[in-house]
Amino acid sequence: MIHNRKLRIIKYIFIAIAFVALISLATMLLWNWLVPVIFKGPEITYLQSIGLIILSRILLCGHGRGFHGHSHWKRHEYWRKRMQEKWEHMSPEEREQWKKKCGYREFWEQRSSGTGPGDETEHK
């Protein structure tokens, strides 16, 4: 059992290294193909392409949000809960106005019990 676990970890490490190598190679080739021709910029080496990927990851993805960018789901959950609370405090007339304002959506009809958008429970 432990032997299989070690093999699986080694396999994932190898796949991650191969993925980084492939992405770095693609970045270097694309950069060297496009940037010198379009912008009269310099060509880059393989190690510089790795640095460029790391730099872009830091600049574009922010800090403290995890490597895979799961913060998007946390923001989605925050707004879903906020809308759920707002929906629960609306009167039936306000809900109808909201439905008309946002346009007809099938999920409004599925929430006939008044639980509102985003509710994962089924109502029978």
DAWOQUI-V216309 format. One record per run of one state. SS is the DSSP state (2 for helix, 1 for strand, 0 for the rest). FROM is the first residue (numbers start at 1). LEN is the number of residues. If there is no record, write none. Layout:
<<SS;FROM;LEN> <SS;FROM;LEN>>
This chain:
<<0;1;1> <2;2;37> <0;39;7> <2;46;16> <0;62;9> <2;71;18> <0;89;3> <2;92;11> <0;103;3> <2;106;5> <0;111;14>>
